[in-house]
Every structure is written in structure tokens, then in C-alpha cells.
Amino acid sequence: MSGNGIPKARIVDNAIPLMVDVSSTLLDLVGLPVPDASEGRSFVDCLDDGPCPVEEVWWAYALRHDTNRLSAIAGYRWPFKWIWRRSEDRRAYELEKDPWEKDNLLELAGEDRPDEIKRLAGGFREKRREIVQLLQFQRRTIDHEKRLELLRSLGYIDPR
């Protein structure tokens, strides 16, 4: 970014902003309040060599549109990433050392697992239970055919 009040050539290398942080940062830059409901964090202080937001664990998940079953979960806390896919074994990577995700930390023999990987593994189990409970509730309360029709109308799945 460039403009008045934005330091030139400032590289933030001690924190990793996510896409969800962009709107909060932009609102803060132009002097507007960041809504309490915003999931993102402002990184304006980082631009002025101030403290950056503390990295938190975030989770993403994917569902199969035809069955509404959980198909993948990924957890992230810099520099570690944890991935579970229904069709594969669990995987974990240290992105700072392995940005191309070639060395699964769970397959490396003779190495102790970093504590953060152990915490992500515990978080995965908790997050998976939470998502499965939510999906079970939704199956009881949401019309599956209406959901499929909405997905078709938005172009996410092929029309009949």
C-alpha cells in the first residue's frame, strides 16, 4: 500500500496478516472505527514499528456439497499448519522452514513433535466435534433441496 501516513517500504515480518485482516486495517488507516463484529485485526501499529497483533490459531474447513459431510479441516498458527482430509492421513508442516509443504512433520522419524503441533492436534479434535455438531443441527433444520438450489443458482454446482 502507499499513501499519506503509510510508511514506505515497510515490511512486516514478525506477524502474518490474513485476508480477514485487510478490511480492519484499511478502516483503521482511514480513521474509521473497526466494527466489534469484525473477525479481522488491524495491522496499522505494525506499520509504525509498533506491536503487531498476537497470532491466534485459525481454522478452515470444507464440506462436500452433495452430502454436507466434513471433507477437510486445516488449522494454522505461525509457523505451523495442521491438515486433515477425509481421503488422506493427517499432515503437519512448519511453513517457515518448509513453505512448499513437502516434509510432513508427522512422518519424520526420531523427531519430537513441537508443542504447537500437539496443541493444533488437540484443537483439531475439538474443532471437528464442534463442526460435526453444527452440521447435525443444520441437517435437522435446513432444507437440503433448497440449499442445493441456491448453490446451483450461484453457479457453485452444475445445474440439473
C-alpha positions as CSV (number, residue, x, y, z in Angstrom):
1,M,0.0,0.0,0.0
2,S,1.1,3.6,-0.4
3,G,-0.3,6.9,0.6
4,N,-0.3,9.6,3.2
5,G,0.5,8.2,6.6
6,I,1.7,4.8,5.3
7,P,5.4,4.2,5.8
8,K,7.2,3.5,2.6
9,A,8.9,0.1,2.0
10,R,7.9,-1.2,5.5
11,I,7.9,-5.0,5.6
12,V,6.1,-6.6,8.4
13,D,7.9,-9.9,9.0
14,N,7.0,-10.6,12.6
15,A,3.3,-11.2,12.0
16,I,1.2,-12.9,9.4
17,P,-1.9,-10.9,8.4
18,L,-4.8,-12.9,6.9
19,M,-7.3,-11.8,4.3
20,V,-9.8,-11.2,7.1
21,D,-7.4,-8.5,8.5
22,V,-7.5,-6.4,5.3
23,S,-10.7,-4.6,6.0
24,S,-9.9,-3.9,9.6
25,T,-6.5,-2.5,8.7
26,L,-8.0,-0.3,5.9
27,L,-10.7,1.1,8.2
28,D,-8.1,1.9,10.8
29,L,-5.8,3.5,8.2
30,V,-8.5,6.0,7.1
31,G,-9.6,6.7,10.7
32,L,-12.9,4.8,10.8
33,P,-13.9,2.5,13.6
34,V,-13.5,-1.2,13.2
35,P,-16.8,-2.9,14.0
36,D,-16.9,-5.1,17.0
37,A,-18.3,-7.9,14.9
38,S,-15.2,-7.9,12.6
39,E,-13.1,-11.0,12.8
40,G,-10.0,-9.2,11.4
41,R,-7.4,-7.3,13.3
42,S,-5.8,-4.0,12.3
43,F,-2.1,-4.1,11.5
44,V,-1.6,-0.3,11.4
45,D,0.6,-0.4,14.5
46,C,2.9,-2.8,12.8
47,L,3.4,-0.3,10.0
48,D,4.8,2.2,12.5
49,D,7.1,-0.4,14.2
50,G,4.6,-0.8,17.0
51,P,3.3,-4.1,18.4
52,C,1.7,-6.4,15.9
53,P,-1.5,-8.4,16.8
54,V,-0.7,-11.7,18.5
55,E,-1.1,-14.6,16.1
56,E,-4.1,-16.8,17.0
57,V,-5.0,-20.2,15.8
58,W,-7.5,-20.1,13.0
59,W,-9.3,-23.0,11.4
60,A,-10.8,-23.5,7.9
61,Y,-13.0,-26.4,6.9
62,A,-14.6,-27.8,3.7
63,L,-17.8,-29.7,3.2
64,R,-19.0,-31.9,0.4
65,H,-21.9,-30.1,-1.2
66,D,-23.7,-33.3,-2.1
67,T,-23.7,-34.9,1.3
68,N,-22.9,-31.9,3.6
69,R,-20.3,-34.0,5.3
70,L,-17.0,-32.7,6.5
71,S,-14.2,-33.4,4.0
72,A,-11.2,-31.4,5.3
73,I,-10.0,-29.2,8.2
74,A,-6.9,-27.0,8.3
75,G,-5.6,-25.3,11.4
76,Y,-2.9,-22.7,11.4
77,R,-0.7,-20.9,13.9
78,W,2.5,-19.5,12.5
79,P,4.7,-21.2,11.6
80,F,2.7,-24.4,11.9
81,K,-0.1,-25.8,9.8
82,W,-2.2,-28.9,10.5
83,I,-4.3,-30.5,7.8
84,W,-6.8,-33.3,7.9
85,R,-8.6,-34.6,4.8
86,R,-11.1,-37.5,4.8
87,S,-9.2,-39.1,1.9
88,E,-5.6,-38.8,3.4
89,D,-3.6,-39.1,6.6
90,R,-3.2,-36.1,8.8
91,R,-0.4,-33.8,7.9
92,A,1.6,-31.0,9.7
93,Y,4.1,-28.6,8.3
94,E,6.5,-26.0,9.6
95,L,5.9,-23.3,7.0
96,E,8.9,-21.1,7.9
97,K,11.3,-24.0,7.2
98,D,9.1,-25.8,4.6
99,P,7.0,-23.3,2.7
100,W,6.2,-25.8,-0.1
101,E,4.8,-28.3,2.5
102,K,7.0,-31.2,1.4
103,D,8.0,-32.6,4.8
104,N,5.1,-33.9,6.8
105,L,6.2,-33.4,10.4
106,L,4.0,-36.4,11.5
107,E,6.1,-38.8,9.2
108,L,9.6,-37.6,10.3
109,A,11.1,-40.4,12.4
110,G,13.1,-39.7,15.5
111,E,12.0,-36.1,16.0
112,D,9.9,-34.8,18.9
113,R,6.8,-33.0,17.8
114,P,6.8,-29.3,18.5
115,D,4.4,-28.3,21.3
116,E,2.4,-26.2,18.9
117,I,1.7,-29.2,16.7
118,K,0.4,-31.0,19.8
119,R,-1.8,-28.1,20.6
120,L,-3.1,-28.0,17.0
121,A,-3.8,-31.7,17.1
122,G,-5.9,-31.2,20.3
123,G,-7.6,-28.2,18.7
124,F,-8.4,-30.2,15.6
125,R,-10.2,-32.8,17.6
126,E,-12.2,-30.1,19.4
127,K,-13.0,-28.2,16.2
128,R,-14.0,-31.4,14.4
129,R,-16.5,-32.2,17.2
130,E,-17.8,-28.6,17.1
131,I,-18.3,-28.7,13.3
132,V,-19.9,-32.1,13.3
133,Q,-22.4,-31.0,16.0
134,L,-23.2,-27.9,13.9
135,L,-23.8,-30.0,10.8
136,Q,-26.0,-32.4,12.6
137,F,-28.1,-29.4,13.8
138,Q,-28.3,-28.0,10.3
139,R,-29.4,-31.3,8.8
140,R,-32.4,-31.2,11.1
141,T,-33.2,-27.5,10.5
142,I,-32.3,-26.7,6.8
143,D,-34.0,-28.0,3.7
144,H,-31.3,-29.8,1.7
145,E,-33.1,-29.3,-1.6
146,K,-33.3,-25.5,-1.0
147,R,-29.6,-25.4,-0.3
148,L,-28.8,-27.3,-3.4
149,E,-31.0,-25.0,-5.5
150,L,-29.2,-22.0,-4.0
151,L,-25.8,-23.5,-4.8
152,R,-26.9,-24.2,-8.4
153,S,-28.2,-20.6,-8.8
154,L,-24.9,-19.2,-7.7
155,G,-23.0,-21.5,-10.1
156,Y,-21.2,-23.5,-7.4
157,I,-22.6,-26.8,-8.7
158,D,-23.8,-27.9,-12.1
159,P,-27.5,-27.3,-12.9
160,R,-29.5,-30.5,-13.3
